[in-house]
């Protein structure tokens, strides 16, 4: 569903305030329009395309009333940001998987709550980088992103106890007759105002859910009706095809057939953060830009170096901005990319002033537009630092993609040599790390000197609190410096003070040819399952008894998905130490 509730409201406002929709590209008058969608990436031979350009949406300070329902400017801001999250689709997934079993960790560690993978601002997600959230996390983030406001609660158990925000509450008795149920439903409906939250607990208080009301019988929430958390028993990820953050109707809560029917719950409440925090609420500049210029526009930024990939000083990185205009009007765009201090501009911009690259363009209705530009990692960039995408803003809204570690990285030719050499070791039976050392020596004439499998285990994994069931990633300098940024974790790894980032799921594009994935298979015997990444998405398993074997790309992807269920895993990039 492309045209969402927020667009209806904002366009209704824009049309009521503005005479017409703005300028018309390629026409003398605003009446000279066409219904044909024009892809402006393609050259037009005969004449310039004709389409109306959507005017900036100006929101009055006093808010608006639509269909008898009042929307404050703050509520409209929440709607705009909620719309941006929903529009990310499958790039944001639901997950409530607890990584650490038992109570050994000081607090639960969930996949959505750590590293660079938890839900952040919408534009942090892309087709190349999936983010994770759950229902309470996305509500917290929604207010943080819209107003830079910390609600101070991260779970439904916390939210439902927030007496400072509750404007209505009800504890379900279970014996309510139909008249009582109807009265309660009416009270909930009459209480709700755009910007309110509905929170409830169920299953005897064991579980809960929270949603934000954005008007017009519509709630925005994080859910997973067809997917959800990582399944440790399979093990695999159950992705939701439409993404985690979705819309639903309030009235569905009033239907007995609905799985979360209000009177099948333990208790529920309506919260009003906009009232509680009214003295602290200020719409951020970025949110104002979303409201004015980005309604119905879905933008993403990605590079030739996906999450966890690294680059050498002097390497070139191509960044791509991909923008989808889902509106029936054209959109005027201004893109500015301020360079990271570790970057030099190479090519691709309309204009470059020595610090920032600039573009101006119009995206035709219901089309997708792409542009790319090339940056170079400065020759003087220090090893161990990071290249960020800089400050890239489309119509005032910042786009982001994963940082790139600057470190000793195999060149394309060196990667090809390692992959070729590895194939000559198929069937060889030896200590996995001995095989890695031999492959590198044959390919490059130098060994990473990784030692033995046991030495790697002792150097990478440590026992937490003296137990043999929970591990930490240690700071042994010999191996710590080889760890690819944030690609480590496992079900029984407790966050250490040394490394606080960890990956939610290992995907093939995170690994570079020559990388070594070490997964703790038996913590008592201190044995590991070891894989080396080759080319074309294929892993090579380095096995003592069966010998080295090359695994197909499909099976390799499945192995990487399952590694999260191991006790612990870490990705070593041997080139970092060479």
ABEGO torsion letter per residue (X at the ends): XABBAAAAAAAAAAAAABBEAEBBBGBABAABBBABBBBAABBBAABBBBBBBBBBBBBBAAEBBBGGBBBBAAAAAAAAAAAAAAAAEAABBBBABBABBEAABABBBBAAABEAABBBBAAABBAABBBBBBAAAAAAAAAAAAAGBBAGBABAAAAAABAAABABBBBBAGABBAAAAAAAAAAAAAABBBGBBBBBBBGGGABBBBBBBAEGGBBBBBBBAABEBBBAAOBBBBBBAAEABBBBBAAAAABAABAABAAABABBBBBBAAAAAAAABBBBAAAAAAAAAABGBBBBBBBABBBGBBBBBGBBBBBBBBBBBABABBBBBBBBBBBBAABBBABGBABBAGABBBBBBBBBBGBBBBBBBBBBBBAABBBGBBBBAEBBBBGGBBBBBBBBBBBBBBBAAAAAAAAAAAAAABGBBBBAAAAAAAAAAAAAGBBAGAEBAAAAAAAABBBBGGBAABBBBBABAAAAAABBBGBBEEAABBBBAABABBBABBBAAABBBGBBBBBBABAAAGBBBBBBBBBGGBBBBBBAAAEBBBBBAAAAAAAAAAAAABABBBBBBAAAAX
